[in-house]
Amino acid sequence: MIPFYLSSLVFGVWAVAVAVCDCRSRRVPNPLVGAGLVAALVAALLHSGPAHLGIGQALAAAAVGLAALMPFFVLGMMGAADVKVFAVLGAWCGMHALVGLWVVASLAAFVHALAMLITLRTRAHMSAARPARLVTVGARRGTPYAACLSVPALVWLALKLASGWSR
């Protein structure tokens, strides 16, 4: 039971770190993604992760997560980190959770983009001389999709823990 709670803590800390990095800089460092994958696979080897996956299930779910979002990266619609984070979420949460995480993340991304559009238009009308830069972080713009993916995963984890489901 202790390994389950320890791996859940590691997963939760990793997901928070992903969300913070993505919201602050619209980047998720590769070492953070790699650490999440290694931790998920170690948890799977020990059958102690939040979804109680075996190593084969974790690898398969990671591959499905990677394949599911890869077309969006190839088309330039999302960053590579978003795709990699979704693969790591597959390794942590399993295939059964991927569709739900993707749907909730996409809805959150839509709401974020809509709010940014409304804010930009409002600011543009209020101050035509000063351009609004609300969705620009450095040279990057857009929705922090990795954060939109990791926050629902945190909710998924919290619901699992609140329900008392540890084995």
CORHU-V512880 format. One record per helix or strand. SS is the DSSP state (H for helix, E for strand). FROM is the first residue (numbers start at 1). LEN is the number of residues. If there is no record, write none. Layout:
# CORHU-V512880
ss->SS from->FROM len->LEN
ss->SS from->FROM len->LEN
This chain:
# CORHU-V512880
ss->H from->2 len->24
ss->H from->30 len->16
ss->H from->55 len->20
ss->H from->80 len->14
ss->H from->95 len->32
ss->E from->136 len->2
ss->E from->140 len->2
ss->H from->145 len->18
